[in-house]
Amino acid sequence: MESTATSGDVGVDAPRSADVIIVGAGPGGSTTATYLARAGLDVLVLEKSHFPREKVCGDGLTPRASRELIKLGIDTSTENGWLRNKGLRIYGGRVEPFEMPWPELDDFPNYGLVRPRADFDQMLAEHARAAGATILEGVTVTEPVVDATGRIIGVKSKDGRTYSAPLVVAADGNSSRLSVGMGLTKRDDRPMGVAVRTYYTSPRTTDDWLESWLELWDGKPGQSNLLPGYGWIFGMGDGTCNVGLGMLNTSAAFGKTDYKQLLKTWLENTPEEWQFREEFRTTEIRGAALPMGFNRQPAYGNGLLLVGDAGGMVNPFNGEGISYAMESGRYAADHIIDAKARGLGTPAAERALEAYPRTLKQVWGGYFRLGGIFVKLIGDPRIMRLATTYGLPHPRLMRLVHKLLANLTDHPSHDAYDRIINTLTTLAPSA
């Protein structure tokens, strides 16, 4: 898929102002742009890269992300290039893997998806363009433009241009230069992860399960150190598998581990016929940070809204970020549309915008807090070993854990598992 030159080039006629500026055309930014453009707002998206672009990711989507794609009007059929998956296959604590199909729910479809991230992001960007958003590629935003009150009124780019708007959305990822420029730094009391991934040619490329390994050993399994984190193997359907691992900062080994070597060590213990060996690796091993549990707050202030990784909206339980980026983009758009209808610059409009962080905390706050407790617990290798040894062999318990880790429950609750999880997230203080 090729970019539209008239929309992607930064020429003399490129727009310099809009109703809303969005910095970053990842899943969160493009989703926000689509909904805003559909509502008739003038939307300008500034993306530092050119599509297609590389992004460190597992390429696997849970039903939570599938739901967001459906809401956007994306065709998720196999005929449109998607590979569907049935559920989660878990290794750990027992010899045979444990397979758990995605739950049958009212609120979510019963399938996940796989698609290369470069193609995925470009598809969402083109979807936003088709809705009427203008996306300028190759524009690196360096700092906010603020008025005398400290409110953001635009942004400056590396090439010296200024772009103006009464509202700005930061969808510029974990480091979020724009958020930092507005004085929003990361919170150290929220979990952080790191992930590394690469691709191998493999006969497992057509596997229609998302595979998770809950035991990461830094040597021979059962005879070395068990580290808090997980590995994944996702078949891409194109002759390759996306293979990677994630680790949490609650471990004493965080920041002291050679993650690339750990990936190789883990894969050396997988069956030879799977081909997860150096001679079959097709790309370099690349890493990325996983900002979790609302580690940058507030999600709105002084004209700036945060979506996705910019606001630390990664699930602490499983490291999933795409669905939360898209969901936050949808919520952000709802509040911006409401504010626009009330009249931007008025107290009524400001109240609509200030409600955005409350919406996020209402839907995820308790769940993210539970996730923070979870990652602290598994940071202790003794607890991790107990969990894998005694928890995984119990199907009923694992069904509960499966729903909890993937954040897949119906509201209102339809079964005991939903009631337990929804009650826990309601009782937990907001993150």
DRENDO-1510 file (C-alpha; in Angstrom, 1 decimal, always signed):
<recs>
REC; n; res; u; v; w
REC; 1; MET; +0.0; +0.0; +0.0 .
REC; 2; GLU; +1.5; +3.4; -1.0 .
REC; 3; SER; +1.0; +6.7; +0.7 .
REC; 4; THR; -1.0; +9.4; -1.0 .
REC; 5; ALA; +1.6; +11.9; -2.1 .
REC; 6; THR; -0.7; +14.9; -1.9 .
REC; 7; SER; -1.5; +14.1; +1.8 .
REC; 8; GLY; +2.0; +13.0; +2.8 .
REC; 9; ASP; +4.3; +15.6; +1.4 .
REC; 10; VAL; +5.3; +18.7; +3.4 .
REC; 11; GLY; +5.3; +21.3; +0.7 .
REC; 12; VAL; +4.6; +25.1; +0.6 .
REC; 13; ASP; +0.9; +24.4; +0.4 .
REC; 14; ALA; +0.8; +22.0; +3.4 .
REC; 15; PRO; -1.7; +23.1; +6.1 .
REC; 16; ARG; -0.3; +24.9; +9.1 .
REC; 17; SER; -3.5; +25.0; +11.3 .
REC; 18; ALA; -6.4; +22.8; +12.1 .
REC; 19; ASP; -9.1; +22.3; +14.7 .
REC; 20; VAL; -7.0; +19.5; +16.2 .
REC; 21; ILE; -3.3; +18.6; +15.7 .
REC; 22; ILE; -2.4; +14.9; +16.4 .
REC; 23; VAL; +1.3; +14.2; +16.9 .
REC; 24; GLY; +2.0; +10.6; +15.8 .
REC; 25; ALA; +0.2; +8.3; +13.3 .
REC; 26; GLY; +0.4; +5.1; +15.2 .
REC; 27; PRO; -2.7; +3.1; +16.1 .
REC; 28; GLY; -3.8; +5.7; +18.8 .
REC; 29; GLY; -3.2; +8.8; +16.6 .
REC; 30; SER; -4.8; +7.4; +13.5 .
REC; 31; THR; -7.8; +6.1; +15.4 .
REC; 32; THR; -8.3; +9.5; +17.0 .
REC; 33; ALA; -8.0; +11.2; +13.6 .
REC; 34; THR; -10.5; +8.9; +12.0 .
REC; 35; TYR; -13.2; +9.6; +14.5 .
REC; 36; LEU; -12.6; +13.3; +14.6 .
REC; 37; ALA; -12.6; +13.6; +10.8 .
REC; 38; ARG; -15.8; +11.6; +10.5 .
REC; 39; ALA; -17.4; +14.1; +12.9 .
REC; 40; GLY; -16.4; +17.0; +10.6 .
REC; 41; LEU; -13.4; +18.4; +12.4 .
REC; 42; ASP; -10.4; +19.7; +10.6 .
REC; 43; VAL; -7.6; +17.2; +11.7 .
REC; 44; LEU; -3.9; +17.5; +11.0 .
REC; 45; VAL; -1.7; +14.5; +11.9 .
REC; 46; LEU; +2.1; +15.0; +12.0 .
REC; 47; GLU; +4.1; +11.8; +11.7 .
REC; 48; LYS; +7.9; +11.8; +11.9 .
REC; 49; SER; +8.4; +8.7; +9.8 .
REC; 50; HIS; +7.3; +7.7; +6.3 .
REC; 51; PHE; +5.0; +4.7; +5.7 .
REC; 52; PRO; +5.6; +1.9; +5.7 .
REC; 53; ARG; +7.7; +2.1; +8.8 .
REC; 54; GLU; +9.1; -0.5; +11.2 .
REC; 55; LYS; +7.8; -0.8; +14.8 .
REC; 56; VAL; +8.8; -3.2; +17.5 .
REC; 57; CYS; +5.7; -5.2; +18.2 .
REC; 58; GLY; +4.5; -8.8; +18.6 .
REC; 59; ASP; +2.1; -8.3; +15.6 .
REC; 60; GLY; -0.6; -10.3; +17.5 .
REC; 61; LEU; -3.9; -8.8; +18.5 .
REC; 62; THR; -6.4; -10.0; +21.1 .
REC; 63; PRO; -10.2; -9.7; +20.6 .
REC; 64; ARG; -10.0; -6.4; +22.5 .
REC; 65; ALA; -8.1; -4.9; +19.5 .
REC; 66; SER; -10.3; -6.8; +17.0 .
REC; 67; ARG; -13.3; -5.0; +18.5 .
REC; 68; GLU; -11.7; -1.6; +18.0 .
REC; 69; LEU; -10.9; -2.4; +14.4 .
REC; 70; ILE; -14.5; -3.4; +13.8 .
REC; 71; LYS; -15.8; -0.2; +15.4 .
REC; 72; LEU; -13.5; +1.7; +13.0 .
REC; 73; GLY; -15.1; -0.1; +10.1 .
REC; 74; ILE; -12.0; -2.1; +9.1 .
REC; 75; ASP; -12.5; -5.3; +7.2 .
REC; 76; THR; -10.9; -7.9; +9.4 .
REC; 77; SER; -11.6; -10.9; +7.0 .
REC; 78; THR; -8.9; -13.3; +5.9 .
REC; 79; GLU; -9.6; -12.1; +2.4 .
REC; 80; ASN; -8.3; -8.6; +3.4 .
REC; 81; GLY; -5.0; -10.0; +4.6 .
REC; 82; TRP; -5.7; -10.8; +8.2 .
REC; 83; LEU; -4.6; -14.0; +9.9 .
REC; 84; ARG; -7.1; -15.0; +12.6 .
REC; 85; ASN; -6.2; -16.8; +15.8 .
REC; 86; LYS; -8.3; -19.0; +18.1 .
REC; 87; GLY; -6.9; -18.1; +21.5 .
REC; 88; LEU; -3.9; -18.5; +23.7 .
REC; 89; ARG; -1.6; -21.5; +24.0 .
REC; 90; ILE; +0.4; -21.3; +27.3 .
REC; 91; TYR; +3.6; -23.1; +28.1 .
REC; 92; GLY; +4.9; -23.4; +31.6 .
REC; 93; GLY; +4.6; -25.5; +34.8 .
REC; 94; ARG; +3.6; -28.6; +32.8 .
REC; 95; VAL; +5.0; -30.6; +30.0 .
REC; 96; GLU; +2.0; -30.2; +27.6 .
REC; 97; PRO; +0.9; -26.7; +26.6 .
REC; 98; PHE; -2.5; -25.4; +27.8 .
REC; 99; GLU; -4.8; -24.2; +25.1 .
REC; 100; MET; -7.5; -21.6; +25.9 .
REC; 101; PRO; -9.9; -20.4; +23.2 .
REC; 102; TRP; -10.9; -16.8; +23.3 .
REC; 103; PRO; -14.0; -16.6; +25.4 .
REC; 104; GLU; -17.5; -16.2; +23.9 .
REC; 105; LEU; -18.6; -12.8; +25.0 .
REC; 106; ASP; -21.2; -10.2; +24.2 .
REC; 107; ASP; -18.8; -7.3; +24.3 .
REC; 108; PHE; -16.0; -8.7; +22.2 .
REC; 109; PRO; -15.6; -10.9; +19.0 .
REC; 110; ASN; -14.3; -14.5; +19.6 .
REC; 111; TYR; -11.1; -14.1; +17.5 .
REC; 112; GLY; -7.8; -12.3; +17.6 .
REC; 113; LEU; -5.8; -11.2; +14.6 .
REC; 114; VAL; -2.2; -11.1; +13.3 .
REC; 115; ARG; -0.8; -8.6; +10.8 .
REC; 116; PRO; +2.7; -7.1; +10.4 .
REC; 117; ARG; +2.9; -3.9; +12.3 .
REC; 118; ALA; +4.3; -1.9; +9.4 .
REC; 119; ASP; +1.3; -2.8; +7.2 .
REC; 120; PHE; -1.1; -2.4; +10.1 .
REC; 121; ASP; +0.0; +1.2; +10.9 .
REC; 122; GLN; -0.1; +2.2; +7.3 .
REC; 123; MET; -3.6; +0.7; +6.9 .
REC; 124; LEU; -4.9; +2.7; +9.8 .
REC; 125; ALA; -3.3; +5.9; +8.6 .
REC; 126; GLU; -4.8; +5.5; +5.1 .
REC; 127; HIS; -8.2; +4.8; +6.8 .
REC; 128; ALA; -7.8; +8.1; +8.6 .
REC; 129; ARG; -7.0; +9.9; +5.3 .
REC; 130; ALA; -10.0; +8.3; +3.7 .
REC; 131; ALA; -12.2; +9.8; +6.5 .
REC; 132; GLY; -10.8; +13.2; +5.8 .
REC; 133; ALA; -7.8; +13.7; +8.0 .
REC; 134; THR; -4.6; +15.2; +6.6 .
REC; 135; ILE; -1.5; +13.3; +7.5 .
REC; 136; LEU; +1.9; +14.9; +6.9 .
REC; 137; GLU; +4.8; +12.4; +7.0 .
REC; 138; GLY; +8.4; +13.2; +7.7 .
REC; 139; VAL; +7.5; +15.9; +10.2 .
REC; 140; THR; +9.4; +15.6; +13.5 .
REC; 141; VAL; +7.7; +17.6; +16.3 .
REC; 142; THR; +10.3; +19.0; +18.7 .
REC; 143; GLU; +8.3; +21.2; +21.2 .
REC; 144; PRO; +4.9; +22.6; +22.1 .
REC; 145; VAL; +3.9; +26.2; +21.4 .
REC; 146; VAL; +2.2; +27.7; +24.5 .
REC; 147; ASP; +0.4; +30.9; +25.2 .
REC; 148; ALA; +0.9; +33.2; +28.2 .
REC; 149; THR; -1.2; +31.0; +30.4 .
REC; 150; GLY; +0.8; +27.8; +29.6 .
REC; 151; ARG; -1.9; +26.4; +27.4 .
REC; 152; ILE; -0.7; +24.6; +24.3 .
REC; 153; ILE; -1.7; +26.3; +21.0 .
REC; 154; GLY; +0.4; +24.4; +18.5 .
REC; 155; VAL; +3.7; +22.7; +17.9 .
REC; 156; LYS; +7.1; +23.4; +16.3 .
REC; 157; SER; +8.8; +20.9; +14.0 .
REC; 158; LYS; +12.5; +20.2; +13.4 .
REC; 159; ASP; +12.5; +22.1; +10.1 .
REC; 160; GLY; +11.4; +25.3; +11.9 .
REC; 161; ARG; +7.7; +25.2; +10.9 .
REC; 162; THR; +4.9; +26.0; +13.3 .
REC; 163; TYR; +1.5; +24.3; +13.3 .
REC; 164; SER; -1.4; +25.8; +15.2 .
REC; 165; ALA; -4.5; +24.4; +16.8 .
REC; 166; PRO; -6.7; +25.0; +19.9 .
REC; 167; LEU; -6.3; +21.3; +20.9 .
REC; 168; VAL; -3.3; +19.0; +20.5 .
REC; 169; VAL; -3.2; +15.2; +20.9 .
REC; 170; ALA; +0.1; +13.5; +22.0 .
REC; 171; ALA; +0.2; +10.1; +20.3 .
REC; 172; ASP; +4.0; +10.2; +20.0 .
REC; 173; GLY; +4.8; +7.0; +22.0 .
REC; 174; ASN; +6.6; +6.1; +25.1 .
REC; 175; SER; +9.2; +9.0; +25.1 .
REC; 176; SER; +6.5; +11.5; +24.1 .
REC; 177; ARG; +8.7; +14.6; +23.5 .
REC; 178; LEU; +5.6; +16.7; +23.3 .
REC; 179; SER; +4.3; +15.6; +26.8 .
REC; 180; VAL; +7.8; +16.2; +28.3 .
REC; 181; GLY; +7.8; +19.7; +26.7 .
REC; 182; MET; +4.5; +20.3; +28.6 .
REC; 183; GLY; +6.1; +19.2; +31.9 .
REC; 184; LEU; +4.5; +15.7; +32.0 .
REC; 185; THR; +7.2; +13.3; +33.2 .
REC; 186; LYS; +6.9; +9.5; +33.8 .
REC; 187; ARG; +5.8; +8.2; +37.2 .
REC; 188; ASP; +8.3; +5.9; +38.8 .
REC; 189; ASP; +5.6; +4.2; +40.8 .
REC; 190; ARG; +4.1; +2.6; +37.7 .
REC; 191; PRO; +5.4; -0.6; +36.1 .
REC; 192; MET; +7.6; -0.5; +33.1 .
REC; 193; GLY; +8.6; -3.4; +30.8 .
REC; 194; VAL; +11.0; -4.0; +27.9 .
REC; 195; ALA; +10.4; -6.2; +24.9 .
REC; 196; VAL; +12.7; -7.6; +22.2 .
REC; 197; ARG; +11.6; -9.4; +19.1 .
REC; 198; THR; +12.7; -10.7; +15.7 .
REC; 199; TYR; +11.5; -13.0; +12.9 .
REC; 200; TYR; +12.4; -16.5; +11.9 .
REC; 201; THR; +11.4; -18.6; +8.9 .
REC; 202; SER; +9.6; -21.5; +10.5 .
REC; 203; PRO; +7.1; -24.3; +9.7 .
REC; 204; ARG; +5.0; -22.9; +12.5 .
REC; 205; THR; +4.1; -19.8; +10.4 .
REC; 206; THR; +0.4; -20.9; +9.9 .
REC; 207; ASP; -0.2; -21.7; +13.6 .
REC; 208; ASP; -3.5; -20.1; +14.5 .
REC; 209; TRP; -2.9; -19.8; +18.2 .
REC; 210; LEU; -1.1; -16.9; +20.0 .
REC; 211; GLU; +1.6; -18.8; +22.0 .
REC; 212; SER; +2.9; -17.5; +25.3 .
REC; 213; TRP; +5.7; -19.0; +27.4 .
REC; 214; LEU; +5.4; -18.1; +31.0 .
REC; 215; GLU; +8.8; -19.5; +32.1 .
REC; 216; LEU; +11.9; -17.6; +31.0 .
REC; 217; TRP; +15.1; -19.3; +32.2 .
REC; 218; ASP; +18.5; -17.7; +31.8 .
REC; 219; GLY; +20.0; -21.1; +31.1 .
REC; 220; LYS; +18.8; -24.7; +31.1 .
REC; 221; PRO; +15.1; -25.0; +32.1 .
REC; 222; GLY; +14.7; -26.0; +35.7 .
REC; 223; GLN; +18.4; -25.7; +36.4 .
REC; 224; SER; +18.9; -21.9; +36.1 .
REC; 225; ASN; +17.3; -18.6; +37.1 .
REC; 226; LEU; +13.5; -18.1; +36.4 .
REC; 227; LEU; +13.0; -14.5; +35.3 .
REC; 228; PRO; +9.7; -12.6; +35.5 .
REC; 229; GLY; +8.4; -12.1; +32.0 .
REC; 230; TYR; +7.1; -14.1; +29.1 .
REC; 231; GLY; +8.0; -15.2; +25.6 .
REC; 232; TRP; +5.8; -15.3; +22.6 .
REC; 233; ILE; +5.6; -17.1; +19.3 .
REC; 234; PHE; +3.1; -15.7; +16.7 .
REC; 235; GLY; +2.8; -17.3; +13.3 .
REC; 236; MET; +2.6; -14.6; +10.6 .
REC; 237; GLY; +1.2; -16.8; +7.8 .
REC; 238; ASP; +3.9; -15.6; +5.4 .
REC; 239; GLY; +6.6; -18.3; +6.1 .
REC; 240; THR; +7.8; -16.5; +9.3 .
REC; 241; CYS; +7.1; -16.3; +13.0 .
REC; 242; ASN; +7.3; -13.2; +15.2 .
REC; 243; VAL; +9.2; -14.3; +18.3 .
REC; 244; GLY; +10.0; -12.2; +21.3 .
REC; 245; LEU; +10.0; -11.8; +25.0 .
REC; 246; GLY; +9.0; -9.2; +27.6 .
REC; 247; MET; +10.4; -8.5; +31.0 .
REC; 248; LEU; +9.2; -6.3; +33.9 .
REC; 249; ASN; +11.1; -3.7; +36.0 .
REC; 250; THR; +9.9; -5.5; +39.2 .
REC; 251; SER; +12.6; -8.0; +38.6 .
REC; 252; ALA; +16.0; -7.6; +40.2 .
REC; 253; ALA; +17.4; -8.7; +36.8 .
REC; 254; PHE; +15.7; -5.7; +35.0 .
REC; 255; GLY; +18.3; -3.6; +33.3 .
REC; 256; LYS; +21.0; -6.1; +34.1 .
REC; 257; THR; +20.0; -8.7; +31.6 .
REC; 258; ASP; +21.2; -9.0; +28.0 .
REC; 259; TYR; +17.7; -9.4; +26.6 .
REC; 260; LYS; +18.9; -10.3; +23.1 .
REC; 261; GLN; +21.0; -13.1; +24.6 .
REC; 262; LEU; +18.1; -14.2; +26.8 .
REC; 263; LEU; +15.9; -14.5; +23.7 .
REC; 264; LYS; +18.5; -16.7; +22.0 .
REC; 265; THR; +19.0; -18.8; +25.2 .
REC; 266; TRP; +15.2; -19.4; +25.5 .
REC; 267; LEU; +14.9; -20.4; +21.8 .
REC; 268; GLU; +17.8; -22.8; +22.0 .
REC; 269; ASN; +15.6; -24.9; +24.2 .
REC; 270; THR; +12.8; -25.1; +21.7 .
REC; 271; PRO; +12.5; -28.0; +19.3 .
REC; 272; GLU; +15.1; -28.0; +16.5 .
REC; 273; GLU; +12.4; -28.5; +13.8 .
REC; 274; TRP; +10.8; -25.1; +14.7 .
REC; 275; GLN; +13.9; -23.4; +13.3 .
REC; 276; PHE; +14.2; -20.7; +15.9 .
REC; 277; ARG; +18.0; -20.7; +15.4 .
REC; 278; GLU; +20.3; -18.0; +14.1 .
REC; 279; GLU; +20.6; -19.4; +10.6 .
REC; 280; PHE; +16.8; -18.9; +10.1 .
REC; 281; ARG; +16.6; -15.4; +11.6 .
REC; 282; THR; +15.5; -12.9; +9.0 .
REC; 283; THR; +15.7; -9.6; +10.8 .
REC; 284; GLU; +17.8; -8.0; +13.6 .
REC; 285; ILE; +16.6; -8.3; +17.2 .
REC; 286; ARG; +15.1; -5.0; +18.2 .
REC; 287; GLY; +13.8; -3.8; +21.5 .
REC; 288; ALA; +11.3; -1.2; +22.9 .
REC; 289; ALA; +10.0; +0.0; +26.2 .
REC; 290; LEU; +6.5; -0.8; +27.5 .
REC; 291; PRO; +5.0; +2.0; +29.6 .
REC; 292; MET; +2.3; +0.6; +31.8 .
REC; 293; GLY; -0.5; +1.5; +34.2 .
REC; 294; PHE; -0.9; +5.2; +33.3 .
REC; 295; ASN; +2.7; +6.1; +34.0 .
REC; 296; ARG; +2.3; +9.6; +32.6 .
REC; 297; GLN; -0.6; +11.8; +34.0 .
REC; 298; PRO; -2.9; +13.6; +33.7 .
REC; 299; ALA; -4.2; +12.5; +30.3 .
REC; 300; TYR; -5.6; +16.0; +29.8 .
REC; 301; GLY; -4.4; +19.4; +30.8 .
REC; 302; ASN; -3.9; +22.8; +29.2 .
REC; 303; GLY; -5.2; +21.8; +25.8 .
REC; 304; LEU; -3.2; +18.6; +25.5 .
REC; 305; LEU; -4.7; +15.1; +25.5 .
REC; 306; LEU; -2.5; +11.9; +25.8 .
REC; 307; VAL; -3.4; +8.7; +24.0 .
REC; 308; GLY; -1.7; +5.3; +23.9 .
REC; 309; ASP; +1.9; +4.9; +25.0 .
REC; 310; ALA; +2.3; +8.6; +25.5 .
REC; 311; GLY; +0.0; +8.2; +28.6 .
REC; 312; GLY; +1.5; +4.8; +29.6 .
REC; 313; MET; -1.6; +2.9; +28.5 .
REC; 314; VAL; -0.1; -0.5; +28.2 .
REC; 315; ASN; -1.8; -3.5; +30.1 .
REC; 316; PRO; +0.5; -4.5; +33.0 .
REC; 317; PHE; -0.8; -8.0; +32.9 .
REC; 318; ASN; +0.2; -8.9; +29.3 .
REC; 319; GLY; +2.1; -6.0; +27.7 .
REC; 320; GLU; -0.7; -5.3; +25.2 .
REC; 321; GLY; -0.7; -1.7; +24.0 .
REC; 322; ILE; -2.4; -1.5; +20.6 .
REC; 323; SER; -6.0; -2.1; +21.8 .
REC; 324; TYR; -5.6; +0.5; +24.6 .
REC; 325; ALA; -4.1; +3.0; +22.2 .
REC; 326; MET; -7.0; +2.6; +19.9 .
REC; 327; GLU; -9.6; +2.7; +22.7 .
REC; 328; SER; -8.0; +5.8; +24.2 .
REC; 329; GLY; -8.1; +7.4; +20.8 .
REC; 330; ARG; -11.8; +6.7; +20.5 .
REC; 331; TYR; -12.5; +8.1; +24.0 .
REC; 332; ALA; -10.3; +11.2; +23.3 .
REC; 333; ALA; -12.2; +11.8; +20.1 .
REC; 334; ASP; -15.6; +11.5; +21.9 .
REC; 335; HIS; -14.5; +14.2; +24.4 .
REC; 336; ILE; -13.0; +16.5; +21.8 .
REC; 337; ILE; -16.2; +16.2; +19.6 .
REC; 338; ASP; -18.3; +17.1; +22.7 .
REC; 339; ALA; -16.0; +20.0; +23.5 .
REC; 340; LYS; -16.2; +21.3; +20.0 .
REC; 341; ALA; -20.0; +21.2; +20.1 .
REC; 342; ARG; -20.0; +23.2; +23.3 .
REC; 343; GLY; -17.7; +25.8; +21.9 .
REC; 344; LEU; -13.9; +25.5; +22.3 .
REC; 345; GLY; -12.5; +28.0; +24.7 .
REC; 346; THR; -15.6; +28.0; +26.9 .
REC; 347; PRO; -15.8; +26.6; +30.4 .
REC; 348; ALA; -18.4; +24.1; +29.2 .
REC; 349; ALA; -15.9; +22.8; +26.6 .
REC; 350; GLU; -13.1; +22.6; +29.2 .
REC; 351; ARG; -15.4; +20.5; +31.4 .
REC; 352; ALA; -15.9; +18.0; +28.5 .
REC; 353; LEU; -12.1; +17.7; +28.0 .
REC; 354; GLU; -11.4; +17.4; +31.7 .
REC; 355; ALA; -13.7; +14.4; +31.8 .
REC; 356; TYR; -11.4; +12.5; +29.5 .
REC; 357; PRO; -9.0; +11.3; +32.2 .
REC; 358; ARG; -11.9; +10.3; +34.4 .
REC; 359; THR; -13.3; +8.2; +31.6 .
REC; 360; LEU; -10.0; +6.4; +31.2 .
REC; 361; LYS; -9.8; +5.7; +34.9 .
REC; 362; GLN; -13.3; +4.6; +35.1 .
REC; 363; VAL; -12.8; +1.9; +32.4 .
REC; 364; TRP; -9.2; +0.9; +33.2 .
REC; 365; GLY; -8.1; +2.4; +36.5 .
REC; 366; GLY; -9.0; -0.5; +38.8 .
REC; 367; TYR; -7.7; -3.0; +36.3 .
REC; 368; PHE; -4.4; -1.3; +35.9 .
REC; 369; ARG; -4.0; -1.1; +39.6 .
REC; 370; LEU; -4.5; -4.8; +39.9 .
REC; 371; GLY; -2.0; -5.2; +37.1 .
REC; 372; GLY; +0.6; -3.2; +39.1 .
REC; 373; ILE; +0.1; -5.5; +42.1 .
REC; 374; PHE; +0.4; -8.5; +39.8 .
REC; 375; VAL; +3.8; -7.4; +38.3 .
REC; 376; LYS; +5.2; -6.8; +41.8 .
REC; 377; LEU; +4.2; -10.3; +42.9 .
REC; 378; ILE; +5.7; -12.1; +39.9 .
REC; 379; GLY; +8.9; -10.0; +40.3 .
REC; 380; ASP; +9.7; -12.5; +43.1 .
REC; 381; PRO; +11.0; -15.6; +41.4 .
REC; 382; ARG; +9.7; -17.7; +44.2 .
REC; 383; ILE; +6.1; -16.6; +43.6 .
REC; 384; MET; +6.6; -16.9; +39.8 .
REC; 385; ARG; +7.7; -20.5; +40.3 .
REC; 386; LEU; +4.7; -21.3; +42.6 .
REC; 387; ALA; +2.3; -19.7; +40.1 .
REC; 388; THR; +3.6; -21.7; +37.1 .
REC; 389; THR; +3.9; -25.0; +39.1 .
REC; 390; TYR; +0.6; -25.0; +40.9 .
REC; 391; GLY; -1.6; -22.6; +38.9 .
REC; 392; LEU; -1.2; -23.7; +35.3 .
REC; 393; PRO; -2.3; -27.3; +35.8 .
REC; 394; HIS; -5.8; -26.2; +36.9 .
REC; 395; PRO; -8.1; -25.5; +34.0 .
REC; 396; ARG; -10.8; -23.6; +35.9 .
REC; 397; LEU; -8.2; -21.3; +37.5 .
REC; 398; MET; -6.5; -20.8; +34.2 .
REC; 399; ARG; -9.8; -19.8; +32.6 .
REC; 400; LEU; -10.1; -17.1; +35.2 .
REC; 401; VAL; -6.5; -16.1; +34.7 .
REC; 402; HIS; -7.0; -16.0; +30.9 .
REC; 403; LYS; -9.8; -13.6; +31.1 .
REC; 404; LEU; -8.0; -11.5; +33.7 .
REC; 405; LEU; -4.8; -11.2; +31.7 .
REC; 406; ALA; -6.5; -10.4; +28.5 .
REC; 407; ASN; -9.1; -8.0; +30.1 .
REC; 408; LEU; -11.9; -9.8; +28.4 .
REC; 409; THR; -15.1; -9.7; +30.4 .
REC; 410; ASP; -18.7; -8.7; +29.7 .
REC; 411; HIS; -20.4; -5.8; +31.4 .
REC; 412; PRO; -22.7; -6.6; +33.1 .
REC; 413; SER; -21.2; -10.0; +34.1 .
REC; 414; HIS; -22.7; -13.1; +32.7 .
REC; 415; ASP; -20.7; -15.8; +34.6 .
REC; 416; ALA; -18.8; -16.3; +37.8 .
REC; 417; TYR; -15.4; -15.4; +36.2 .
REC; 418; ASP; -16.7; -12.1; +34.9 .
REC; 419; ARG; -18.2; -11.3; +38.3 .
REC; 420; ILE; -15.0; -12.0; +40.2 .
REC; 421; ILE; -12.9; -9.9; +37.8 .
REC; 422; ASN; -15.3; -7.1; +37.5 .
REC; 423; THR; -15.7; -7.0; +41.3 .
REC; 424; LEU; -12.0; -6.9; +41.9 .
REC; 425; THR; -11.5; -4.1; +39.3 .
REC; 426; THR; -14.3; -2.1; +40.9 .
REC; 427; LEU; -13.0; -2.4; +44.4 .
REC; 428; ALA; -9.4; -1.7; +43.5 .
REC; 429; PRO; -8.3; +2.0; +43.8 .
REC; 430; SER; -7.7; +3.6; +40.4 .
REC; 431; ALA; -4.2; +3.7; +39.0 .
</recs>
